Amino acid sequence: MNKNKQILKILSIAVISAILFVACSKARIEGPIDAGSVDETDNQTGANKLHFVPLTDYYKTKQQKEEIFNCTEYSSRHFTSHNSSFISGNDALMHINGEAALYPIKFHVIELYKLKHFIYYNIQTVSNNKLLITNAIYNINFYKDTNLLIVNSNSTAYAIGIASISSITQTPPVMLYSFTSEMQEGINNWHQFSNNSYEIYDYVYENYHINSYIYGGFTKYVGWLCIADYTQFNTTEYTNLTFTSTNADLTNVGIYICFSDINSYTKVDDCTSIPLPVGEYVKVLAVGITKNNELYYNFKKIVIDKNKTNYDINMKPTTDELLTQILDSL
């Protein structure tokens, strides 16, 4: 009987030891798991990468509020925004059913001037895979009460005139690119107006922003508008950059390649950029947020090199304050 008890004791110790060995081995393979950052489905495969959720909700908390201007009569259709853009509209507006829009009406305006603001709205400054030298991006819509107005397609008059101060060092652009108001967010490509639907020229208003260069344009379109022009880089060589990461799944990571001198950026889709000019200095920012609202980032300054086209994105934790400072520096 004593011998049987001794055998059972030895077997019990062996079983417990085996269980502990398997558990410790599994922990060594998987590593520490942070439920807020790591996708649970990867625990079974041994992967231990950071996983992120879409940035949309976080960026919405950073977007500006619309400015609303009341126009009670035709003579009040001109106004200066809080950021000193001069904007005007005329009577070429109607309801969706074709009925003429009578005063009073309201102008709803969003103005974007910095790369930070472009990124918050997920609006790239790219047209047909070509970077733009960008002065400003506007969202301008007209309302009668709560009804969105449209431009009378039979009118030859302009709907919007814009004068904007140049905030960049190169020669200001004199072309206007636009999306119509149907585009709500995620603008990835600007389309140039056809020649018969817009006019662009340089002008200065009397006693308005003295000693400042002002330019603008008239358009029949409402919605998202961009004052910009194509950029001429000092190179004929272009290359695509690719991005990988050893510590993060980049699916929901925003990767932005920023050209500060021309106030322009392109977002990297599927970890591969559009063709970029060789020899240009750029800033590369990656941003991710977990389901627990933990912010991560990676930031590097590089010169585009055709012999070095792949970069590792090592995501590191950050705070909203520090990330905002980086975005301000772009």
C-alpha positions as CSV (number, residue, x, y, z in Angstrom):
1,M,0.0,0.0,0.0
2,N,2.8,2.3,0.9
3,K,4.5,1.5,-2.4
4,N,1.3,2.3,-4.3
5,K,1.0,5.7,-2.6
6,Q,4.6,6.4,-3.4
7,I,4.0,5.6,-7.1
8,L,0.9,7.8,-7.2
9,K,2.9,10.7,-5.6
10,I,5.6,10.4,-8.2
11,L,3.1,10.3,-11.1
12,S,1.3,13.4,-9.7
13,I,4.5,15.3,-9.5
14,A,5.4,14.3,-13.1
15,V,2.0,15.4,-14.4
16,I,2.1,18.8,-12.6
17,S,5.7,19.3,-13.9
18,A,4.6,18.6,-17.4
19,I,1.7,21.1,-17.2
20,L,4.0,23.8,-15.8
21,F,6.6,23.1,-18.6
22,V,3.9,23.4,-21.4
23,A,2.5,26.6,-19.8
24,C,5.9,28.2,-19.4
25,S,6.9,27.2,-23.0
26,K,3.8,28.8,-24.4
27,A,4.4,32.0,-22.4
28,R,8.0,32.2,-23.8
29,I,6.7,31.8,-27.4
30,E,3.9,34.3,-27.2
31,G,5.4,36.9,-24.9
32,P,3.4,39.4,-22.8
33,I,0.0,40.2,-24.2
34,D,-1.5,43.7,-23.9
35,A,-5.2,43.3,-24.6
36,G,-5.5,46.9,-25.6
37,S,-2.9,46.7,-28.3
38,V,-2.6,43.1,-29.5
39,D,-5.2,41.3,-31.5
40,E,-6.3,38.2,-29.6
41,T,-6.5,36.1,-32.8
42,D,-2.7,36.4,-33.1
43,N,-2.2,34.7,-29.7
44,Q,-2.8,31.3,-31.3
45,T,-0.1,31.8,-34.0
46,G,2.5,33.2,-31.7
47,A,2.5,36.7,-33.3
48,N,2.8,39.6,-30.9
49,K,2.3,42.7,-33.0
50,L,0.6,46.0,-32.2
51,H,-2.8,46.2,-33.8
52,F,-4.7,49.5,-34.3
53,V,-8.2,50.6,-35.1
54,P,-9.1,53.3,-37.8
55,L,-8.1,56.8,-37.0
56,T,-11.3,58.4,-38.1
57,D,-12.9,59.0,-34.7
58,Y,-9.7,60.4,-33.2
59,Y,-9.2,62.8,-36.1
60,K,-12.8,64.0,-35.9
61,T,-12.0,65.4,-32.4
62,K,-9.3,67.5,-34.1
63,Q,-11.3,69.0,-36.9
64,Q,-12.3,72.6,-37.0
65,K,-15.9,73.7,-36.6
66,E,-17.6,75.3,-39.5
67,E,-17.8,79.1,-39.7
68,I,-21.3,80.2,-40.5
69,F,-22.0,83.6,-42.2
70,N,-25.5,85.1,-42.6
71,C,-26.2,86.8,-45.9
72,T,-29.4,88.8,-45.6
73,E,-29.3,90.4,-49.0
74,Y,-27.2,90.5,-52.2
75,S,-24.9,93.3,-50.9
76,S,-23.9,91.2,-47.9
77,R,-22.6,88.2,-49.9
78,H,-19.0,89.2,-49.4
79,F,-17.3,88.4,-46.1
80,T,-13.8,87.9,-44.6
81,S,-13.3,84.7,-42.7
82,H,-11.7,84.3,-39.3
83,N,-8.5,83.3,-41.1
84,S,-8.7,86.4,-43.4
85,S,-9.7,84.8,-46.6
86,F,-12.0,87.0,-48.7
87,I,-15.0,84.9,-49.9
88,S,-18.0,86.0,-52.0
89,G,-21.0,84.3,-53.5
90,N,-23.8,85.4,-55.9
91,D,-27.3,84.6,-57.0
92,A,-26.4,81.5,-59.1
93,L,-27.9,79.3,-56.4
94,M,-31.1,77.2,-56.3
95,H,-32.7,74.4,-54.3
96,I,-32.3,70.9,-55.5
97,N,-35.8,70.9,-57.0
98,G,-34.8,73.9,-59.2
99,E,-36.6,76.6,-57.2
100,A,-34.6,79.8,-56.9
101,A,-32.9,80.4,-53.5
102,L,-34.0,83.7,-51.9
103,Y,-32.2,85.7,-49.2
104,P,-31.5,85.2,-46.4
105,I,-29.0,82.4,-47.0
106,K,-26.1,81.1,-45.0
107,F,-22.5,80.3,-46.0
108,H,-20.9,77.4,-44.2
109,V,-17.1,77.5,-44.5
110,I,-14.2,75.3,-43.3
111,E,-10.7,76.5,-44.1
112,L,-7.6,74.3,-44.0
113,Y,-4.1,75.8,-44.4
114,K,-1.6,73.4,-42.6
115,L,-0.6,69.9,-43.3
116,K,-1.9,69.0,-39.8
117,H,-5.4,70.1,-40.8
118,F,-5.2,68.3,-44.2
119,I,-4.3,65.1,-42.3
120,Y,-7.2,65.5,-39.8
121,Y,-9.6,65.6,-42.7
122,N,-7.9,62.8,-44.6
123,I,-7.4,65.1,-47.6
124,Q,-4.3,64.5,-49.7
125,T,-2.8,67.2,-51.8
126,V,-2.3,65.0,-54.9
127,S,-3.8,65.1,-58.4
128,N,-3.3,62.1,-60.6
129,N,-0.4,60.9,-58.5
130,K,1.3,64.2,-58.7
131,L,2.0,66.4,-55.7
132,L,0.5,69.9,-55.5
133,I,2.0,73.0,-54.2
134,T,-0.9,73.9,-51.9
135,N,-2.0,77.2,-50.5
136,A,-5.4,76.4,-49.0
137,I,-8.3,73.9,-49.0
138,Y,-11.8,75.1,-48.4
139,N,-15.2,73.5,-47.9
140,I,-17.8,76.0,-48.8
141,N,-21.6,75.3,-49.0
142,F,-24.7,77.4,-49.1
143,Y,-27.9,76.8,-47.1
144,K,-31.4,78.1,-47.1
145,D,-32.5,77.3,-43.6
146,T,-31.4,73.7,-43.4
147,N,-31.5,72.9,-47.1
148,L,-28.3,72.6,-49.0
149,L,-28.3,74.7,-52.1
150,I,-26.7,73.9,-55.5
151,V,-25.4,76.0,-58.4
152,N,-27.8,76.8,-61.2
153,S,-26.4,74.9,-64.1
154,N,-27.9,77.4,-66.6
155,S,-26.1,80.3,-65.0
156,T,-22.9,81.7,-66.5
157,A,-22.1,83.6,-63.3
158,Y,-19.7,82.3,-60.6
159,A,-20.9,80.9,-57.4
160,I,-17.8,81.5,-55.3
161,G,-14.9,83.8,-55.4
162,I,-11.9,83.3,-53.1
163,A,-8.9,85.4,-52.3
164,S,-6.3,83.8,-50.1
165,I,-3.0,84.8,-48.7
166,S,0.0,82.7,-49.8
167,S,1.5,81.0,-46.8
168,I,4.4,79.3,-48.7
169,T,7.7,80.5,-50.1
170,Q,7.4,79.4,-53.8
171,T,5.4,81.2,-56.4
172,P,1.8,80.9,-55.5
173,P,-0.3,78.6,-57.6
174,V,-2.8,80.0,-60.0
175,M,-4.9,76.9,-60.7
176,L,-7.9,75.7,-58.9
177,Y,-8.7,72.0,-58.2
178,S,-11.9,70.7,-56.8
179,F,-14.2,68.0,-55.7
180,T,-17.9,68.6,-55.7
181,S,-20.0,68.6,-52.6
182,E,-21.0,65.0,-52.9
183,M,-17.5,64.0,-51.6
184,Q,-17.8,64.0,-47.8
185,E,-14.4,62.7,-46.6
186,G,-11.5,60.7,-47.7
187,I,-10.5,62.8,-50.7
188,N,-7.6,61.1,-52.4
189,N,-7.4,62.9,-55.7
190,W,-8.0,66.4,-56.8
191,H,-9.5,67.0,-60.3
192,Q,-8.8,70.2,-62.3
193,F,-11.7,72.2,-63.5
194,S,-12.3,72.2,-67.2
195,N,-11.3,75.5,-68.8
196,N,-14.8,76.7,-69.4
197,S,-15.9,76.4,-65.8
198,Y,-13.5,78.5,-63.9
199,E,-11.3,81.6,-64.1
200,I,-8.1,82.1,-62.1
201,Y,-6.0,85.2,-62.0
202,D,-3.9,87.2,-59.5
203,Y,-5.5,90.2,-57.9
204,V,-5.3,92.5,-54.9
205,Y,-8.2,94.2,-53.3
206,E,-7.9,97.8,-52.4
207,N,-6.8,98.3,-48.8
208,Y,-7.1,94.6,-48.2
209,H,-4.1,92.8,-46.7
210,I,-1.6,95.6,-47.8
211,N,1.8,94.3,-48.8
212,S,0.5,90.7,-49.0
213,Y,0.3,88.7,-52.2
214,I,-3.3,87.6,-52.7
215,Y,-4.7,85.3,-55.4
216,G,-7.9,83.5,-55.9
217,G,-10.4,82.3,-58.3
218,F,-14.1,82.1,-59.3
219,T,-15.9,78.9,-59.6
220,K,-19.4,77.6,-60.2
221,Y,-18.8,74.7,-57.9
222,V,-19.5,74.3,-54.2
223,G,-18.1,71.8,-51.7
224,W,-14.4,71.0,-51.3
225,L,-12.1,73.4,-53.2
226,C,-8.3,73.5,-53.3
227,I,-6.1,76.4,-54.4
228,A,-3.0,74.7,-55.7
229,D,-0.8,74.0,-58.7
230,Y,1.4,71.1,-59.9
231,T,4.9,71.1,-58.4
232,Q,8.0,71.0,-60.6
233,F,10.7,69.1,-58.9
234,N,14.4,69.4,-59.9
235,T,14.6,65.8,-61.0
236,T,13.3,63.4,-63.6
237,E,13.9,60.3,-61.4
238,Y,11.0,59.0,-59.2
239,T,10.8,56.0,-57.0
240,N,8.2,54.3,-54.8
241,L,8.8,53.8,-51.1
242,T,7.6,50.8,-49.2
243,F,7.0,50.4,-45.5
244,T,7.1,47.3,-43.2
245,S,7.1,46.9,-39.5
246,T,8.4,44.2,-37.2
247,N,6.3,45.4,-34.2
248,A,3.0,46.5,-35.7
249,D,0.3,45.5,-38.1
250,L,0.1,48.6,-40.4
251,T,-3.4,48.0,-41.7
252,N,-5.0,50.9,-39.8
253,V,-1.8,53.0,-39.5
254,G,-1.8,56.4,-41.2
255,I,1.6,56.8,-43.0
256,Y,2.2,60.3,-44.3
257,I,5.0,61.5,-46.5
258,C,5.2,65.3,-46.1
259,F,6.8,68.0,-48.3
260,S,6.9,71.0,-45.9
261,D,8.3,73.4,-48.5
262,I,5.3,73.1,-50.7
263,N,2.7,72.4,-48.0
264,S,1.9,69.0,-49.5
265,Y,1.6,65.4,-48.5
266,T,0.7,62.0,-49.8
267,K,-0.8,59.2,-47.7
268,V,0.7,55.7,-48.2
269,D,-1.8,53.1,-49.2
270,D,-1.1,49.3,-48.8
271,C,2.4,50.2,-47.5
272,T,3.5,51.5,-50.9
273,S,3.8,55.2,-51.8
274,I,3.1,56.9,-55.1
275,P,6.2,57.7,-57.2
276,L,8.2,60.3,-55.3
277,P,11.0,62.6,-56.6
278,V,14.5,61.3,-55.9
279,G,16.7,63.7,-53.9
280,E,13.9,65.5,-52.1
281,Y,13.9,65.9,-48.3
282,V,10.7,64.7,-46.7
283,K,9.2,63.9,-43.3
284,V,7.6,60.6,-42.7
285,L,5.0,60.3,-40.0
286,A,3.1,57.2,-39.0
287,V,0.2,57.4,-36.5
288,G,-1.9,54.6,-34.9
289,I,-4.4,54.3,-32.2
290,T,-5.6,51.2,-30.3
291,K,-9.1,50.3,-29.3
292,N,-8.2,51.6,-25.8
293,N,-7.3,55.0,-27.3
294,E,-3.6,54.5,-26.9
295,L,-1.6,56.6,-29.4
296,Y,1.5,55.3,-31.2
297,Y,3.7,56.9,-33.7
298,N,6.9,56.8,-35.8
299,F,8.7,59.9,-37.2
300,K,11.7,60.1,-39.4
301,K,13.3,62.6,-41.8
302,I,14.8,61.2,-44.9
303,V,16.0,62.1,-48.4
304,I,14.3,60.0,-51.1
305,D,16.9,57.6,-52.4
306,K,16.3,55.2,-55.3
307,N,18.8,52.8,-53.6
308,K,17.0,52.8,-50.3
309,T,13.3,52.3,-50.8
310,N,12.1,50.2,-47.9
311,Y,11.7,51.6,-44.4
312,D,10.8,50.0,-41.1
313,I,8.0,51.5,-39.1
314,N,8.8,50.9,-35.4
315,M,5.7,52.2,-33.6
316,K,6.3,53.8,-30.2
317,P,3.8,55.0,-27.6
318,T,3.1,58.7,-27.4
319,T,0.6,61.2,-26.0
320,D,-1.9,63.5,-27.7
321,E,0.1,66.5,-26.8
322,L,3.4,65.2,-28.2
323,L,1.8,64.0,-31.4
324,T,0.2,67.4,-31.9
325,Q,3.6,69.0,-31.6
326,I,5.0,66.7,-34.3
327,L,2.0,67.4,-36.6
328,D,2.6,71.2,-36.0
329,S,6.2,70.8,-37.1
330,L,5.4,69.2,-40.5
